[in-house]
């Protein structure tokens, strides 16, 4: 009987470890998705900044008098 109880206890504790590992893996996957989304957002922001700078430079060169 002690062997059965000990075995059940060991299985129960082992299952908790598996659940914890699964939770950690899920958490890591979510963090990776957040990181990937953050990188995508950063790239989009950099593109928009680059486009705004180009527009500003074109506008500035259009208003400058032509040199002869």
C-alpha positions as CSV (number, residue, x, y, z in Angstrom):
1,X,0.0,0.0,0.0
2,X,2.9,2.4,0.8
3,X,4.3,1.6,-2.6
4,X,1.1,2.5,-4.3
5,X,0.8,5.7,-2.4
6,X,4.4,6.7,-3.0
7,X,4.0,5.9,-6.7
8,X,0.8,8.0,-7.0
9,X,2.5,10.9,-5.2
10,X,5.5,10.7,-7.5
11,X,3.2,10.7,-10.5
12,X,1.2,13.6,-9.2
13,X,4.3,15.6,-8.5
14,X,5.8,14.7,-11.9
15,X,2.6,15.9,-13.6
16,X,2.9,19.2,-11.9
17,X,6.4,19.5,-13.3
18,X,5.1,18.8,-16.8
19,X,2.3,21.3,-16.4
20,X,4.9,23.9,-15.3
21,X,7.1,23.1,-18.2
22,X,4.2,23.5,-20.6
23,X,3.2,26.8,-19.1
24,X,6.8,28.0,-19.4
25,X,6.9,26.9,-23.1
26,X,3.6,28.7,-23.8
27,X,4.9,31.8,-22.0
28,X,8.0,31.8,-24.1
29,X,6.1,31.4,-27.3
30,X,3.9,34.4,-26.4
31,X,7.0,36.5,-25.6
32,X,8.6,35.5,-28.9
33,X,5.4,36.6,-30.7
34,X,5.5,39.9,-28.8
35,X,9.2,40.4,-29.8
36,X,8.5,39.6,-33.4
37,X,5.6,42.1,-33.4
38,X,7.7,44.7,-31.8
39,X,10.4,44.3,-34.4
40,X,7.8,44.6,-37.2
41,X,6.4,47.8,-35.6
42,X,9.9,49.2,-35.3
43,X,10.7,48.5,-39.0
44,X,7.4,50.1,-40.0
45,X,8.2,53.2,-37.9
46,X,11.7,53.5,-39.4
47,X,10.2,53.3,-42.9
48,X,7.7,56.0,-42.1
49,X,10.4,58.2,-40.7
50,X,12.5,57.6,-43.8
51,X,9.6,58.5,-46.1
52,X,8.9,61.7,-44.1
53,X,12.6,62.7,-44.3
54,X,12.6,62.1,-48.1
55,X,9.4,64.2,-48.5
56,X,10.9,67.0,-46.4
57,X,14.1,67.0,-48.5
58,X,12.1,67.1,-51.8
59,X,10.0,70.0,-50.5
60,X,13.1,71.8,-49.3
61,X,14.9,71.4,-52.7
62,X,11.8,72.5,-54.6
63,X,11.6,75.7,-52.7
64,X,15.4,76.6,-53.1
65,X,16.1,78.9,-56.0
66,X,17.9,77.3,-58.9
67,X,21.6,78.1,-59.0
68,X,23.1,79.2,-62.3
